[in-house]
Amino acid sequence: MHDSEKLERRNVAVIGSGVAGLTAAYVLSRHDRVTLYEADARLGGHAHTHHLTLDSGAEVDVDTGFIVHNDRTYPTLLRLFAELDVATQDSDMSMSIRSDASGLEYAGAKGIRGLFPTARTLARPRYWRMLGEVLRFHRCARTVLDAPADDVGAREPLGEFLSRNGFSPYFVEHFMTPLVAAVWSCDPTTAEHYPARYLFTFLEHHGMLTVFGSPTWRTVTGGSARYVEKVAAHLDEILLDTPVQQVERTPDGGACIVDGRGDVRYFDAVVVAVHPRQALAVLGDASDLETEILGDMPYSVNHAQLHTDESLLPRAENARASWNYLTPADGTDASGVIVTYDMTRLMRLDTVRDRRFLVTLGGKHLVDPSKVVAEMTYEHPVYTPDSVAAQSRLRELGSGTFAFAGAYHGWGFHEDGALSGLRAAERIGGSWDTHAGRHRERETVS
């Protein structure tokens, strides 16, 4: 590298090592010297892989956060995986509903056997009517999407849309609420407040407003930690266990960062890739606009368990799926959403034959403690009319040397985080197409 090229390299900080921070750091590292701050002892955020050693001595890697992506709606992530030579494999995407109150169990994307897993299911008139309502819902949702953006469907919450179109309580309880609550990891009572048009745009984008035509879903071979490791190998400096206490922007466009160890460092540019409230907490000079917009974007806190307790799955074998939504008999639960991801099915962990590895979000009291392998806490964005309105104004924030990133810039999924990281890098002068410099040895501080 010539001396002139060395002088052009800026010192850039990225705060947060979720997919948004990792993507921003990777893109910026092609030309700048990047320092990645992470408050946790590991990188990755929702890219969270557990390396387990079984009693037999066999080893297995199980994801508990980010699990799947597809070949249609994850272009940023696919480009990242392709450049880093991240191996992926086909996954199994299906969803089941188990209602202990009504006794109904069924699974979508598994054909007739999933829709009618037992003979008793055939004798449920309300269930037959619900299946018809699913097709009508697809038509009504597409009508909203075809209408002008300022139409009533763009403003009304999901609950009002369902009521206005006469959908039955049975359909809401056994299809609509589970779908929204499971996909967005939100409390079922929150699902009805989701903006209808925003929700339908997502469902259409992911092939979920039709019976056929869904994209091909895949998972990272060996767990999502594999891609995190490959991104990290491209970075100059990684500071683990190093929470940022304060970010103070300077008159020349740079910023001073004070970390949890009391160290103060100056950077030419900064990407803040943490949740909105965390971003506001570290900004010592947050503007009224930043406070207004980021303050209107709430997150929910969800407890998750990695375990082997199959009692949370549907009782009928044919109703068991990759995502399994459970409504307890009394219809209420202090934990909100209860959804169990069958990681054995999703990650094709077929080599382990004596147990199934499951991840359950919510419902902590329902899982046998003796079968719990690990416990985690994750946060997910909550979408309301106010938060969607605030999201549309995120482009007003930032500058040529300071940018925000996170999955909250989109629908809250891994692709949204990756795309926001790319855009944040571009906002402060980075480019994915910039010629990458020679490989640099990185420093890891733990």
C-alpha positions in Angstrom: 0.0 0.0 0.0 1.4 3.4 -1.0 1.9 6.2 1.6 -0.8 8.3 0.0 -3.3 5.4 0.4 -2.4 5.1 4.0 -3.1 8.8 4.6 -6.6 8.4 3.0 -7.7 5.7 5.5 -9.9 7.1 8.2 -10.4 5.8 11.7 -14.0 4.7 11.9 -16.0 3.4 14.8 -18.9 1.0 14.6 -20.9 0.6 17.8 -22.7 -2.7 18.1 -21.9 -6.1 16.4 -25.3 -7.3 15.3 -25.8 -7.9 11.6 -26.2 -4.1 11.0 -22.9 -3.3 12.7 -21.1 -6.3 11.1 -22.3 -5.3 7.6 -21.3 -1.7 8.1 -17.9 -2.6 9.5 -17.3 -5.1 6.7 -18.1 -2.5 4.0 -16.1 0.2 5.6 -13.1 -2.1 6.2 -12.5 -2.2 2.5 -10.9 1.3 2.7 -11.0 2.5 6.3 -9.5 1.4 9.6 -12.5 0.1 11.6 -12.9 -0.3 15.3 -15.9 -2.4 16.4 -17.3 -1.8 19.9 -19.4 -4.6 21.5 -20.7 -4.5 25.0 -21.2 -8.3 25.1 -18.5 -11.0 25.4 -19.4 -12.3 21.9 -20.1 -10.8 18.5 -23.2 -11.3 16.5 -26.2 -10.0 18.4 -29.1 -12.2 17.2 -26.6 -14.3 15.2 -26.2 -16.6 18.2 -24.8 -20.1 17.9 -24.4 -22.5 20.9 -21.7 -25.1 20.6 -22.8 -28.1 22.6 -21.0 -31.3 23.5 -23.4 -34.2 24.1 -23.0 -37.1 26.6 -22.0 -39.3 23.7 -19.1 -36.9 23.0 -20.7 -35.7 19.8 -20.7 -32.0 19.1 -23.5 -29.9 17.6 -24.0 -26.2 16.9 -27.5 -24.8 17.4 -28.7 -21.3 16.6 -31.2 -19.5 18.9 -31.6 -16.1 17.3 -31.2 -15.6 13.5 -32.1 -18.8 11.9 -33.2 -18.6 8.3 -33.0 -16.5 5.1 -34.3 -17.0 1.6 -33.3 -16.7 -2.0 -35.7 -13.9 -2.8 -35.9 -11.2 -0.1 -32.4 -11.3 1.4 -30.1 -9.8 -1.4 -27.8 -7.9 0.9 -27.2 -10.9 3.2 -26.8 -13.2 0.2 -24.1 -10.9 -1.3 -22.3 -10.9 2.1 -22.4 -14.7 2.3 -21.2 -15.0 -1.3 -18.2 -12.8 -0.8 -17.3 -14.5 2.5 -17.9 -18.0 1.0 -20.4 -18.8 3.8 -21.9 -22.2 3.3 -25.7 -22.6 3.5 -28.2 -25.4 3.2 -31.9 -25.9 2.6 -34.2 -25.4 5.6 -37.7 -26.5 6.3 -40.1 -23.6 6.8 -43.5 -24.5 8.2 -45.7 -23.3 11.0 -48.2 -25.0 13.3 -50.9 -23.7 15.6 -51.8 -25.6 18.8 -54.7 -24.2 20.8 -55.2 -26.0 24.1 -58.5 -24.1 24.7 -60.2 -25.4 21.5 -58.1 -28.5 21.0 -57.3 -27.5 17.4 -53.9 -28.4 16.0 -52.8 -27.9 12.4 -49.7 -27.0 10.3 -49.3 -24.9 7.1 -46.8 -25.7 4.3 -47.1 -29.4 5.0 -49.9 -30.3 2.7 -53.1 -32.1 3.5 -51.6 -34.1 6.4 -50.6 -30.9 8.1 -54.0 -29.2 7.6 -55.8 -32.3 8.8 -53.4 -34.1 11.2 -56.1 -36.1 12.8 -59.5 -37.4 11.9 -61.1 -35.1 14.5 -59.9 -32.1 12.6 -62.1 -33.1 9.7 -65.1 -32.8 12.0 -64.6 -29.1 12.8 -67.0 -26.9 10.8 -65.5 -23.7 12.1 -62.0 -24.8 11.1 -63.3 -25.5 7.5 -64.8 -22.0 7.5 -61.5 -20.6 8.7 -59.6 -22.1 5.8 -62.0 -20.3 3.5 -61.4 -17.1 5.4 -57.6 -17.5 4.9 -58.1 -17.3 1.1 -60.5 -14.3 1.5 -57.9 -12.6 3.8 -55.3 -13.0 1.0 -57.7 -11.2 -1.4 -58.6 -8.4 1.0 -54.9 -7.8 1.9 -54.0 -7.5 -1.8 -56.8 -5.1 -2.3 -55.3 -2.8 0.4 -51.9 -3.0 -1.3 -53.5 -2.1 -4.7 -55.2 1.0 -3.2 -53.5 4.4 -3.1 -51.0 4.8 -0.2 -53.2 7.3 1.5 -56.2 5.0 1.5 -57.8 4.0 4.9 -56.0 0.6 4.7 -52.6 2.4 5.0 -53.6 4.0 8.3 -55.8 1.5 10.1 -54.4 -1.1 12.6 -54.8 -4.8 11.8 -57.6 -5.3 14.3 -59.7 -2.6 12.7 -59.1 -4.1 9.2 -60.2 -7.5 10.4 -63.3 -6.1 12.0 -64.2 -4.0 9.0 -64.0 -7.0 6.7 -66.0 -9.2 9.0 -63.4 -11.9 9.8 -64.5 -14.2 12.5 -63.0 -14.3 16.0 -62.1 -18.0 15.3 -60.0 -16.9 12.3 -58.3 -14.1 14.3 -57.5 -16.5 17.2 -56.4 -19.5 15.2 -54.7 -17.9 12.2 -54.1 -14.1 12.2 -52.9 -13.5 15.7 -50.5 -16.5 15.8 -49.0 -15.5 12.4 -48.2 -11.9 13.4 -47.2 -12.8 17.0 -44.8 -15.6 15.9 -43.2 -13.8 12.9 -42.6 -10.6 14.9 -42.0 -12.2 18.3 -44.6 -9.9 19.9 -47.3 -10.2 22.5 -50.6 -11.5 20.9 -52.4 -8.4 22.3 -49.9 -6.2 20.4 -50.6 -8.0 17.1 -53.9 -6.3 16.5 -52.3 -2.8 16.7 -49.9 -3.5 13.8 -50.5 -1.2 10.8 -52.4 -3.3 8.3 -50.8 -2.0 5.1 -47.3 -2.3 6.5 -48.0 -5.9 7.6 -49.5 -6.8 4.2 -46.5 -5.4 2.4 -44.2 -7.7 4.3 -46.4 -10.7 3.8 -46.6 -10.0 0.0 -42.8 -9.5 -0.1 -42.2 -12.9 1.5 -44.8 -14.8 -0.6 -47.2 -15.2 2.3 -50.3 -13.8 0.7 -50.7 -16.9 -1.5 -51.0 -20.6 -0.9 -48.1 -21.3 -3.3 -45.0 -19.4 -4.5 -43.1 -19.1 -1.2 -39.3 -18.5 -1.5 -36.7 -21.2 -0.8 -35.5 -20.9 2.8 -32.0 -21.7 3.9 -29.9 -21.7 7.0 -26.1 -21.2 7.6 -24.4 -24.5 7.7 -22.9 -25.0 11.2 -24.7 -22.0 12.6 -24.8 -18.3 12.0 -21.6 -17.8 14.0 -19.8 -19.0 10.9 -20.6 -15.8 9.0 -19.8 -13.7 12.1 -16.3 -15.2 12.3 -15.7 -14.5 8.6 -16.7 -10.8 8.9 -14.6 -10.4 12.0 -11.5 -11.6 10.2 -11.6 -8.5 8.0 -11.7 -6.0 10.8 -8.8 -4.1 12.3 -9.8 -3.9 15.9 -12.6 -5.6 17.9 -13.3 -4.5 21.4 -15.4 -7.1 23.3 -16.9 -6.5 26.7 -16.5 -2.8 26.0 -19.8 -0.9 26.3 -19.8 2.6 25.0 -20.7 5.1 27.7 -20.9 8.3 25.6 -20.5 9.6 22.1 -19.8 13.3 21.7 -19.7 14.7 18.2 -17.0 17.3 17.5 -17.2 20.5 15.4 -15.0 19.0 12.7 -17.5 16.2 12.0 -15.8 13.5 14.0 -16.7 12.1 17.3 -15.1 11.2 20.7 -16.1 7.9 22.2 -15.8 7.1 25.9 -16.0 3.4 26.7 -16.7 1.5 29.8 -13.1 1.3 30.7 -12.8 5.1 30.7 -10.8 5.2 27.5 -11.5 8.2 25.3 -10.8 8.0 21.6 -11.4 10.2 18.6 -12.8 8.9 15.3 -13.3 10.5 11.9 -16.7 8.9 11.5 -19.1 6.7 13.5 -21.9 4.2 12.8 -24.3 3.6 15.8 -25.7 0.1 15.2 -27.6 -0.5 18.4 -31.3 -0.3 19.3 -32.9 3.2 19.3 -33.1 3.6 23.0 -29.5 2.4 23.4 -28.4 4.9 20.8 -30.1 7.8 22.6 -28.6 6.6 25.9 -25.0 7.0 24.6 -25.5 10.3 22.7 -24.3 13.0 24.9 -25.5 15.6 22.5 -28.7 14.0 21.1 -30.7 16.6 19.1 -34.4 17.2 19.6 -35.0 15.5 16.2 -33.0 12.4 17.2 -34.9 12.2 20.5 -38.2 12.6 18.8 -37.7 9.9 16.1 -35.7 7.3 17.9 -37.8 7.8 21.0 -40.9 6.6 19.1 -39.4 3.2 18.2 -40.1 0.8 21.0 -38.7 -2.7 21.4 -40.1 -5.7 23.2 -37.9 -7.9 25.5 -38.3 -11.6 25.0 -37.0 -14.4 27.1 -35.9 -17.5 25.2 -34.8 -21.0 26.2 -32.9 -23.6 24.3 -34.2 -27.0 25.5 -35.3 -30.5 24.6 -38.8 -30.5 26.1 -41.1 -31.7 23.3 -44.3 -31.1 25.4 -44.6 -27.7 23.9 -45.0 -29.1 20.4 -48.3 -30.1 18.9 -49.4 -33.5 20.2 -50.2 -34.8 16.7 -47.1 -35.8 14.9 -48.4 -34.5 11.5 -49.1 -31.1 13.1 -45.5 -30.5 14.2 -43.7 -27.9 12.2 -40.6 -25.7 12.2 -42.4 -22.9 14.0 -44.9 -24.0 16.6 -47.3 -21.5 18.1 -49.0 -22.4 21.4 -52.1 -20.9 23.1 -52.5 -22.2 26.6 -55.8 -23.6 27.8 -56.8 -20.4 29.7 -55.9 -18.2 26.7 -53.5 -16.1 28.7 -49.9 -16.1 29.6 -47.7 -13.6 31.4 -44.9 -14.2 28.9 -47.0 -13.1 25.9 -46.1 -14.9 22.8 -45.2 -18.7 23.0 -43.6 -20.0 19.9 -41.2 -23.0 19.7 -38.7 -23.3 16.9 -37.7 -26.8 16.1 -34.0 -26.3 15.4 -33.5 -30.0 14.6 -35.9 -29.5 11.7 -34.8 -26.0 10.7 -31.0 -26.7 10.8 -31.4 -30.4 9.8 -29.6 -31.7 12.8 -30.4 -35.2 11.8 -27.2 -36.7 13.3 -28.6 -36.3 16.8 -31.3 -38.9 17.0 -32.1 -39.2 20.7 -33.5 -35.7 21.2 -34.8 -32.6 19.4 -33.3 -29.2 20.0 -35.9 -26.6 20.5 -36.0 -22.8 21.1 -39.0 -21.5 22.9 -39.8 -17.8 23.0 -42.0 -17.0 26.1 -43.7 -19.6 28.2 -40.8 -20.0 30.5 -42.9 -21.8 33.2 -44.0 -24.4 30.6 -40.6 -25.8 29.9 -39.2 -28.6 32.1 -36.2 -27.0 33.8 -34.2 -30.2 33.7 -34.3 -30.1 29.9 -33.1 -26.5 29.5 -29.7 -26.1 27.8 -29.4 -22.3 27.8 -31.4 -19.2 28.4 -31.2 -16.0 26.4 -32.9 -12.6 26.2 -33.6 -10.9 22.9 -35.2 -7.7 21.9 -37.4 -7.1 18.9 -38.8 -3.9 17.4 -42.5 -3.3 17.9 -44.5 -1.8 15.0 -47.3 0.6 15.8 -48.7 3.5 13.7 -46.4 5.8 15.7 -43.3 3.7 15.2 -43.9 3.2 11.5 -44.3 7.0 11.1 -41.1 7.5 13.0 -39.4 4.9 10.8 -40.3 6.8 7.7 -38.3 9.8 9.1 -35.1 7.9 9.9 -33.6 9.3 6.7 -33.6 12.7 8.3 -31.0 11.6 10.8 -27.3 11.4 10.4 -24.6 13.2 8.4 -21.7 12.5 6.2 -19.7 11.3 9.2 -22.4 10.0 11.5 -25.0 7.3 10.8 -27.5 5.0 12.5 -28.2 1.4 11.6 -30.3 -1.4 12.8 -33.0 -3.8 11.8 -35.6 -1.3 13.0 -34.9 0.6 9.8 -37.0 -2.2 8.1 -39.2 -5.0 9.2 -36.9 -6.1 11.9 -35.3 -9.1 10.2 -31.7 -10.0 9.4 -31.9 -8.6 5.8 -33.2 -5.3 7.2 -30.2 -5.1 9.6 -27.7 -5.9 6.8 -29.3 -3.4 4.4 -29.3 -0.7 7.0 -25.6 -1.4 7.8 -24.8 -1.0 4.1 -26.7 2.2 3.8 -25.1 3.6 7.0 -21.6 2.8 5.6 -22.5 4.5 2.4 -23.9 7.5 4.3 -20.5 8.2 5.8 -18.5 7.6 2.6 -18.0 3.9 2.4 -18.7 1.7 -0.6 -19.0 -2.0 -1.0 -17.5 -1.6 -4.5 -14.3 0.1 -3.2 -11.2 -2.1 -3.9 -10.4 -3.9 -0.7 -6.9 -3.4 0.7 -4.6 -6.2 1.6 -5.7 -8.4 4.5 -4.8 -6.9 7.9 -4.3 -8.7 11.1 -7.0 -7.6 13.6 -6.6 -7.0 17.3 -9.2 -8.6 19.6 -9.5 -7.2 23.1 -11.5 -9.4 25.4 
